[in-house]
Amino acid sequence: MIYRRRYRWTEMWLLLFPAAFLILALLELELTQNASTPLTRNTLPPVDVFTPAIGLMIALAVTHVLLNLFAPDSDQTLLPIAGTLASIGVIMALRIGSSPGFDVPSLGTKQLAWVIVGLGFCVGTVVLTRDLRWVRNYKYTWAAVGLALVGITLVNALRHFNTNAPSRDVLSIGPGGFSFQPSELVKICLVVFFAGYLSENQEMLSAGSVPIGGIKFPPLKQLGPLLFMLGLALIIAVGIRELGLALLIFGMVLSMTYAATNRMTYVFGGLALFTVGSVLAFSVFSYARVRLAIVSNAFDPNVATNAGYQIVQGLIAFASGGVFGSGLGLGHPTFVPASNTDYIAASFGEEFGFAGLLALLGLFMLLVFRGMYVAIRARDPFNQLMAVGLTSVFALQTLVILAGNLKLMPLTGVPLPFVAYGGSSVIANFIIIGFLLRLSENKA
């Protein structure tokens, strides 16, 4: 094996950002939690306060060294961006876990452990995808795995259909109650399948051969899978009651289809069909009407103290943060239900303010930009479409969860990538980073 002599210096220096952020945040959190104790020589923060930062730094350093060995020419900004977002997730888990009323000290430790495991999966993905041809050749296997996961999720949803389970997209495995979200892997499997399918049928989908109303559409054989995905998204929205996952899958397919064909006809047609299906679901299923009514009337006195309590508390958290925030450790994030998962953006906004939210959003925008840059540089259609699909997952997840937190749409169970607490999400997101790293190296 021949290794490149030039070292990944850019990546190494950029990795100082997540390390520095976590060290400074841990120091501030320690000082605010012990604000009543005057600082003296004997009351300086103990070294073990910085254990999470040391653990993350070691994990990122090991990942950096392994990338120098197995993917030396891959993009040097993806890992630092993901590492910075993950460090934000760790510090928020530590902060919320130590809050009065929550008091789960292990929350931050668990999140750090998931980040380290996720980095391992990231490196594993890079190593296993040295030859991307096998990923493309087994596209129908990826599709079958994705559909199987959807089926398992639907069965689990039916088991909890008449219960008050917080999420029907969570499976408990084993006697220890280990939880797992199949949807986190579904999106990766479907991206691989559609990248292979669209790259093989790109010419037929772009040109079309069946004129309908003056517009040429491809034959049903080529158009069928796209219509099937529309139906799958609606089934997920109805069966699992997860609007966010349905929007994620549908938006991902539309973005990949547009990238492959450069035809807005598919985008407008898909949006029209999805709108019709959504209206029908709204008229048939009462829970859809209830969720929309809660969002529309969240500040009604009768709603704000019951079903709309979470929405109202989230908006109050955003407002109380102001421009620069109340300061890490000085807010009240646990006043918002699900402050470490669905409403992590509100928790972050309260303590870091509007400026902090803009910085967080800027990191996500930079991540999306680098992902699309990988797609632009790729020369193989499969690589291009796969990069577009994986990057759109980050973009759509961020858009959907922030819109839900800001009361622009009903709240969904889609987690904020890398920042929200949860092992399935963190691992799946690092797998995506691993794919993007490999795609950035395979430009030919």
JOMOMO-V820399 format. One record per pair of residues at least 6 apart in sequence whose ideal C-beta (glycine too) atoms are under 6 Angstrom apart, sorted by the first residue. I is the first residue (numbers start at 1). J is the second residue. D is the distance in whole Angstrom. If there is no record, write none. Layout:
I&J&D, I&J&D
This chain:
4&72&4, 8&68&5, 8&76&5, 10&76&4, 11&76&4, 14&80&4, 15&60&5, 15&80&5, 17&84&5, 18&83&4, 18&84&4, 18&87&4, 19&57&5, 21&87&5, 22&53&4, 22&56&6, 22&87&4, 23&53&5, 25&91&4, 25&328&6, 26&49&6, 26&50&6, 26&53&6, 28&328&5, 29&328&6, 29&329&5, 30&45&5, 30&49&5, 32&329&3, 32&330&6, 33&329&6, 37&43&6, 52&90&6, 52&112&5, 55&112&6, 59&116&5, 59&119&5, 60&83&5, 63&119&5, 63&123&6, 66&123&5, 70&126&5, 70&127&5, 71&126&5, 71&437&5, 71&441&5, 73&441&5, 74&437&4, 74&440&5, 74&441&4, 75&440&4, 77&370&5, 78&370&6, 78&433&6, 78&436&6, 78&437&6, 81&363&6, 81&366&6, 81&367&5, 82&433&5, 85&363&6, 85&418&4, 85&419&6, 86&115&5, 86&418&5, 88&419&5, 89&111&6, 89&418&5, 89&419&4, 90&108&6, 90&111&5, 90&112&5, 93&107&5, 93&108&4, 93&111&4, 93&421&5, 94&108&3, 96&102&6, 96&333&5, 96&339&6, 96&340&5, 97&104&5, 97&105&6, 97&107&3, 97&108&5, 99&334&5, 101&334&5, 102&334&5, 111&421&6, 114&423&4, 114&426&4, 115&426&6, 118&426&5, 118&427&5, 118&430&3, 121&427&5, 121&430&5, 121&431&5, 122&430&4, 122&433&5, 122&434&4, 125&431&5, 125&434&3, 125&435&6, 126&434&5, 126&437&5, 126&438&5, 129&135&6, 129&438&5, 132&442&6, 136&196&5, 136&382&5, 139&193&5, 139&196&3, 142&189&5, 142&192&4, 142&193&5, 143&193&4, 145&189&5, 146&186&5, 146&189&3, 146&190&5, 149&182&4, 149&185&6, 149&186&5, 150&186&6, 152&182&6, 153&169&6, 153&182&5, 153&240&6, 154&239&5, 156&171&6, 157&168&4, 157&239&5, 157&240&5, 160&168&5, 167&413&5, 168&240&5, 169&181&5, 169&183&5, 169&240&6, 169&242&6, 170&179&5, 170&181&6, 171&180&5, 172&179&6, 173&180&6, 180&424&6, 181&424&4, 183&245&5, 184&424&4, 184&425&6, 184&428&4, 187&393&5, 191&389&4, 191&390&6, 194&256&5, 195&382&5, 195&385&4, 195&386&4, 195&389&6, 197&225&6, 198&256&6, 198&260&4, 198&385&5, 199&381&4, 199&382&4, 199&385&6, 201&222&5, 202&260&5, 202&381&6, 204&218&5, 204&222&5, 205&218&5, 205&222&6, 205&261&5, 206&261&4, 208&216&3, 208&217&5, 208&218&5, 210&217&5, 215&265&6, 229&253&5, 230&273&6, 233&246&4, 233&249&5, 233&250&4, 234&277&5, 236&245&5, 236&246&5, 237&243&5, 237&246&4, 238&281&6, 242&413&5, 243&412&5, 244&400&5, 244&412&3, 244&413&6, 244&414&4, 247&400&6, 248&396&5, 250&274&6, 251&396&5, 252&389&6, 252&392&5, 254&267&6, 254&270&5, 255&392&4, 256&385&5, 256&388&6, 256&389&5, 257&266&5, 258&267&5, 259&388&5, 260&385&6, 281&288&6, 282&288&5, 291&410&4, 294&307&5, 294&308&5, 295&410&5, 297&303&5, 298&308&4, 298&311&4, 298&312&6, 304&312&5, 310&337&5, 311&407&6, 313&335&6, 313&336&4, 314&336&5, 314&343&5, 314&346&4, 314&405&6, 317&336&5, 317&346&4, 317&350&4, 318&346&6, 318&349&5, 320&350&6, 321&349&5, 321&350&4, 321&353&5, 322&353&5, 323&353&5, 323&354&5, 323&355&6, 324&353&4, 324&355&6, 325&351&5, 325&352&4, 325&353&3, 325&356&6, 326&351&6, 328&351&5, 331&350&4, 331&351&4, 333&339&4, 333&347&4, 333&350&6, 336&343&5, 336&346&5, 339&347&5, 340&421&4, 341&420&5, 341&421&5, 344&416&5, 344&419&5, 344&420&5, 345&402&6, 345&405&5, 345&416&6, 346&405&5, 349&357&5, 364&398&5, 367&394&6, 368&391&6, 368&394&6, 368&395&5, 371&391&3, 371&436&6, 372&391&6, 374&387&5, 374&436&6, 374&439&5, 374&440&4, 375&384&5, 375&387&4, 375&388&5, 377&443&5, 378&384&5, 378&387&6, 378&443&6, 379&444&6, 383&439&5, 383&442&6, 387&439&5, 390&432&5, 390&435&6, 390&436&6, 394&417&5, 397&414&5, 397&417&5, 400&412&6, 400&414&5, 401&414&5, 401&416&5, 403&409&5, 404&411&4, 404&412&5, 415&422&6, 415&425&4, 417&429&5, 418&429&6
